[in-house]
């Protein structure tokens, strides 16, 4: 069944133009006409035309130049060139310039409908792909990265620039800062966005299972390997693979990954023939890989290959201006999810959020807002809905005395040390040169438990 769409006929012969228009209108299409290229281009600006039928000989612009212009400005529009017997070579040239096909006038009238049908199918498919692509950009692109602070804006600008290349990117930052969301946005803004984005957490598998997941295996290569299996690198070929928690990767697998980075080749488990792929690698870690290298846990050559372009995502406490924006976004999201009419954050609620140190970053904020939405009995999120440790936060009043208060300084120092140790309290107690029991007492005293 022929798909219906919008057609534009450009021909200076009025009789032929009207005849073609009548034939194609009877097929159910919306048909527009123009007597010359200038008029035709104006119609293209006014209407979302799917298919153009144009004479190769026009009074103002030749059909070849017109085809190039249309494809440059309207890439999803298909062009069929109408030629006379002596101008078939021009039709071939027009195809090279981007036209879908050509047809000779008069002799091929019976072919016009099936040819238009094929061109329309292709044009509408391209339109659908573009619409889906726009939806993907809305869902996974940089536009969904919320924030106006300089800290996040600068990072987004870096990511947008590197997205246009095939360069390997290493995303650094604390847990919960949104490294996978950034990786998806980089992929979506790249020329690989029509292919797969595959994400894998390197800390979620044993060494043996991760090797099979990443690189695949041949049947019979180990107990339970009943058939050949494609690995995630093959699944991502043509697209992007995101290796989260790369600092957890086993030393042997680091060597295999290095080979992929250097040659885009690897050996499946049990195979003797290399598998060739074309994949972009994005990686992330919350570890200090320089320290891991010094301790012999991470290969320096792999680090230098991965860190061609480094992006460090800011912690939430470094972008206080964005906390309210993020909280509003999560409030709207979870209110819609649980079918509640919640649309206000109280000033005290926001103040308490902004005073908190956010060891879990955006992920922690998201969980806290979800909890508050579930507990809310009206359309306002107020401070009573916050966890106890956040309710206990002392909101800054601007008094200069508080900045030098001994307990405030001690509390801030403990927070910084805990952030440095990623929440490891035993390690924090050692760095603070106090006992673990003393640290726990102080955590309780300052509401940091």
N, C-alpha and C positions, 0 to 999 in steps of 0.2 A: 504493500500500500504506500502510495506516494505521500511523503510528509509535506504539509503545507507551510509556506513561508512567504517572505517578502522578496519580490523580484524587481529589478530595474532594467529597462531596455533602453540602450543608448544607440540611436541610429538617426541619421539625417533624412532618411527616406520615410516620409510620413506613412505611406501606404503599408510598407512592410512592418513598421513600428506598431501600427494599430492592429495589423493582422496577428502578429506575435502576442501582443497584449491580450487580444480576444481569446486566442487558443489557450494561453496560460491562465487566464481568469476562469475559463471553463473547468480547469483542473483544480480550482479552489484557491489559487494563490492571490495575494495582494500584489497588484502590478502597478509600477510607476514607470513613467516614460520621460525621456529627455532627447532633444534634437542634437545636442553636442556635448562634448566632454565637460565644459564648464558648468552647464546646467546639470549634468549627471553628478558631478562632484558636490554640487550644492544639495541635491537630493540625498546623497549619502550622508551629508552632515545633518539632515533633517530627520531621516528615517533609518532604523536599524536594518539595512538591506542584507539579505542572506546571499543572494546570487545576482550577478550582473551579466546581462547579455549585451555585448558591445560590438559595433561594427569596427573592423580593423582600420578603415579609412573614415576619419571624421574631419569636419571642416576646420577644427581648431587644434586638436592634438591627435597624433596617431595612436592606434589601439595598443601598441607595444608600450609606449610611454605611459598611457593611461593605466595599463595593467600594473606596471611597476608602482605608480602612485597609489593606486587602490590597495595593493597588497602591503605597501609600507604603512599606510594609515589605518587600514581595516583588515588586519591579517586573517580574521576568521571569515571574511567574505570571499566567495568563490566567483571566478570570472570565466565566462564562455565567450570566445571571440567568434564573430560572424565574418566569414571571408567570402570573397568572390573566387572564381576558378583560378584567376591569375595571381591571387594573393595568398595561396596556401602556405608559402614559405614564411609570410608574415605571421600566419597563425602559429606556425612552429616556433617562431621567435617569441611570440607572445607567451606561449607555454613556458619557455625558458625564463621569461620575465615574471612568471608566477601565475599565469592563467591556468584554470582547471583543464580546459580542452578547447578545441576549435571545431567549427562546423561550417560547411559551405552553404551559401544562401540558395534557396530554391530547390535544389536537388535533394537536400537532406531534411526536408520538413517533417518526414515521418520519424526522424531520429531525435528531434528536438525535445519531445516530452521525456523519453527515457534518459537523455543526457542531462536535462535539467533536474530530473529526479535524483540522479547520482550526485550531482553537484549540491543539491539541496540537502541530501542526507549527510554529506561531508560537512557542509557549513553548519548545520544544526548540531552535529556531533561536536564540532569545535566550540560552538557556543556553549554547549552543556559542559564541556571540559573547562572552559574559562570560568563559568559560573561556579563549578565545584572548586576550582582553584582559588577563586575569591573567597569562598566559604572557608577553605582550608587556611587561607591567609588570616581571616578573621579569627579562626580558632587557634591557630598555632604560630602565627606570625609575630613580628615585633610589636604590633598594635596592642596585643593583649598583655604586654609587659607594663605593669602599672607603676607609675612614679614620675615625679617632676623634679626630684632633688638632683643636684649636680652630680652626686655620686653615681646614681643609676643612669642618668642621661649620658654621661661620658662613656660608660660601659656599653650602652646600647649603640652609640655612634661607632665605637670600635668594632662591635659585632656586625653591624650593618656593612661596614667596609670589607671585612674579611669574608663575609657570606658570599660575596660575588666571585670569590676565587675557589680553588680546590685545596687551599692550604690547610694543613692539619692544625687544629686548635686545641689548646689545653685550657680547660676552665678550672679555675682555682677558687677556693672560698670555703667558708664553714658549711656544715651540714644544714640543709634547710633554706639555703639562699636562692634556690631555683635554677640549679645548673642544667637539669634536663630540659626545663622550659626554654632556656637560652639556646641549648643545642637544637631543639626542634625549630626555634625561630631562625637560627642560622641556616638550617637545612631548607626551610620553607622559602627563604629569601635567595637561595642559590639556584643555579641552573640545573640542579639535580632534583628539584622539588616535585617532578612528576614521577619519580622513582621512590623506592622504599626508604623510610627512616626506621632503622632498627636499633633499639636501645637494650643494653644488657648490663646488669649489675655484676661486676666481677667478684664481689664479695659474697654473692648468693649461692655459689656452687663450689663443690670440691674441685681440686685441680683436674682430676680425670674427667669429671662431668663437664667442666667449663671448656676443656680442650675439645671435647666432642661437640658441644654446643656451638663454639666459635668456628671450628674448622671442619666439622663433619667426620664421618668415618666410612670405611668400606665394610661390606658384609663379611662377617667372620673375623674381624680384626681383634675382637675381644668377646668374652662371654656375654651373650645377650644381644650382640650386634647381628641381628638376623637379616638385615638388608642395608643397602647403601643409604647414607643419610647426608643431606646437604647441611652445611653449617651456616651460621648467621652471616658470615662474610659473603658467602654465595648468595644468600637471600637478599643481602643489601647491595649486591653488585649493580652499578649504575647509579646508586643512591648514596646514602650516608649511614655509617654505623657509629653509635655513641657508646663508648666504653666508660661506664660510671665506676667510681672507686678503683681507678686504674692502679692505685698504689697497693692494692691487695693482690695483684696478679702474681702468680707463682713465677719463679726465676726461669724455669724451662719455657713457660708460655711467653715470657717476655722476649725470648730469643725468636720464637715463631712470629710474634707480632712485629718485631723489628724487620723480619724478612718481608712481611706484607707491606710495611711502610717503604722499604727500599725497592722492592721489585713487583709489588702487587701479585705475589705468588705465595702459595703455602702448600704443605703436604697434609692431606687428610690422614687420620689415623689409619694405618694399615695400607696406605697407598704408596706407590713408588713414583708416580707421575705427578708433577706439580699441577695445581689448579690455578688458573689465571682469573683474576677478578679486576673490576674497575670500581673502587670504592673510596669514598672520602672518610677519614677517621677523625672523629671528635672524641676527646677524652676529658675526664674530670676526676678530681680528687680533693679531699679536705686535708690530706696529709702534706707535710713538708717533704717533697721528693728529694731535695738537696740533702736533708738529714738522712733520708732512707738510703741514698747513694753512699753517704759517708759510713753508714752502718752496714753496708753490703747487701741491703735488701732490694735495691733497685738498680738496674743497669744505667750507667751514665749515657751510653750511646743511644739507648731507647729514649731517655729523658730529652736529649737534645733533638731527637727526631720528632717527639711529641710536642715539644715546646717551641716550635717555630714561631707560633703566635700565641702568647699567653693573655688570658683575660681573667682578672680577679674580680669576682662578684662581691659587692660590699655587704657587710653584715647589716641586719635591719637596724641595729642601734646606731649605725653610721648614716642612716637615711630617715631621721625622725620625721621629716616633713611628709614622708610617704605613708606613714602609719595610718593616718585617718583615711586616706584614699583607699588603701588596701582593705581596711576594716569595713568601709562602706561597700566595696566590691563584694567581699565575702558575705556581708550581711544580706545584700540583695540576692546573691547566689543561693545561700542556704534558706532564706525566707521563701524563695520560689520553690525550692526543693521540698520543703516540708509544708508548703501551702499556708504560709502565715503572712499577714499584712504587717511587716515590720519595716519602717523607713526612717527611723531617727536614732542617732547615737547621741546620748547625753554628753554634755561638756565634760562632766566628771569622768565618764567612761573613757572618753578620748584622752583626757589628761593622765589617767592612770596607765593607759596603754603606752603613752609617750614617755612616761617616767620609768617604765620597766626596761630591763637590760636585754631581754630576748635571746637567751642562749640557744633556743631552737629556731630562731629566725622566722622567716615567712611561714614555714610549716607549722610552727608553734602558734603563730597568730591565727592562722586558718583554723586550727583545731579549737582554739579558745572562742573564736567567733561562732563556730558551729555549735559549740556547747551553749553559748549565750542565747543563740536563736532558739534552740530546743527548749531552754528553760523559760524564755520570755512569755509573759502572760498578756502583754499588750503590744503596741506598735513601737515601743522605745526600748533600746538596750541601755540599761543603766549600770552603775558600778557594782550593784548587789549581785549581778549575774557573772561577775568575774571570779576566777579562782582566788582563794584567800591570799596567796603570796603577791598577787597583783593588786588586790584591794589595799594591802598594807604599804604599797609604795608611797613614799613621801613626794608629793608633787612640788616641784621647785616654785618658790614664791618670788624669786629675784632678790632675796635678802642676802647681802654679802657675808653675813655671819655664818650661814649654813655651809658655805664653801670651805670654811676652815674648821668646821666641827669635827672632832677627832673620830667619832663613830661613823660619820659620813665618809671620811677619808678611808677608814678601815674597810667599810662595806664596799666602797668602790674598788679598792685594791683587791679584795677577795673575789669580786665579780670578774675583774680583769684576769686574775690568775686562773679562775675556773674556765674562762673563755679560752685561755691559752692551752689548758690541758683538755679542752673539749669535754668538760664535765667530770673528768677523772678526779675524784675527791682525794684519793690516797696520794696521787702525784701532786695535787694542789697543796696538801698538807705538808709534804716534803719541801716543796718550793717556798712555802711560807715559814718553814722551820717551826712548825707547831705540831702537836699530836692530832691524830685523826679525830679523837673524841672532842678536842678543843674546837676543831674546825666545824664539826657537826653542831656543837653548842652555839657557835657564832652564826652559822647558817640559820639556825632556828631563831636566834635573837634578832637577826636582820631580815627575817622573812624570805630567805633565799633557798629554802629546802626544795 
